[in-house]
Amino acid sequence: MDEIERVNQRALDTSRRTLGMVHETEQVGLETAQELLHQREQLENCENKVGDINRSLRTSQKHINSIKSIFGGFLNRFSKSSETPLSSEHSDANRSAATGLSLAVETAKTRIPTVPKSEHPALRMRGIDYSSDSSIFEDTGYSSTARVNSELDRNLEDVSFGLERLKGLAVGLGQEIEEQNSLLDRLSAPVDKAELAIQRQNKEMRQILKK
């Protein structure tokens, strides 16, 4: 009988450690997802600011051309504005990807079971047992094997649900990273364009001031 109890206890300890690791991995995944969402906000702000800079540079280039041209004022009176609004195509794609990861985060948050601190599997994994009632084999009129099987079933069910949540987080994180890589690629061209335009306009202004 003692051997059966030791086997049962080992099986139960293994399920507790597994559940604790799943919960901790979920927490790491949630923190990573939140950092990525914050990073996306920063990248989108950068993209918008670079777009504003390039539009301002086009306007300043018109003024420089007007100064350089004798007929600049006359020509500008008949010229139409070539300002184009920022395309919403990329913005819509960005919002879609962010929404996907945000949904995965909210799903993981709402479905992670609330476990009393003294009973959290991660604490058991570190060797911190249940409060004072640490033995599963006390005589409660309920066979130890039945109690072990009951908790094993609960733990395995929680592990299964946790793995499903982790899968959703992993898919959302992968999509988010791909979208942010695309966003970085899109940023490189307008940033280079703005840098060249600033250099060209500075050179033109120095030439005008020398005259």
Stockholm file with secondary structure:
# STOCKHOLM 1.0

chainA/1-211         MDEIERVNQRALDTSRRTLGMVHETEQVGLETAQELLHQREQLENCENKVGDINRSLRTSQKHINSIKSIFGGFLNRFSKSSETPLSSEHSDANRSAATGLSLAVETAKTRIPTVPKSEHPALRMRGIDYSSDSSIFEDTGYSSTARVNSELDRNLEDVSFGLERLKGLAVGLGQEIEEQNSLLDRLSAPVDKAELAIQRQNKEMRQILKK
#=GR chainA/1-211 SS CHHHHHHHHHHHHHHHHHHHHHHHHHHHHHHHHHHHHHHHHHHHHHHHHHHHHHHHHHHHHHHHHHHHCTTHHHHHHHCCCCCCCCCSHHHHHHHHHHHHHHHHHHHHHHHSCCCCGGGCHHHHHTTCCCSSCCCTTSCSSSCHHHHHHHHHHHHHHHHHHHHHHHHHHHHHHHHHHHHHHHHHHHHHHHHHHHHHHHHHHHHHHHHHHHC
#=GC SS_cons         CHHHHHHHHHHHHHHHHHHHHHHHHHHHHHHHHHHHHHHHHHHHHHHHHHHHHHHHHHHHHHHHHHHHCTTHHHHHHHCCCCCCCCCSHHHHHHHHHHHHHHHHHHHHHHHSCCCCGGGCHHHHHTTCCCSSCCCTTSCSSSCHHHHHHHHHHHHHHHHHHHHHHHHHHHHHHHHHHHHHHHHHHHHHHHHHHHHHHHHHHHHHHHHHHHC
//
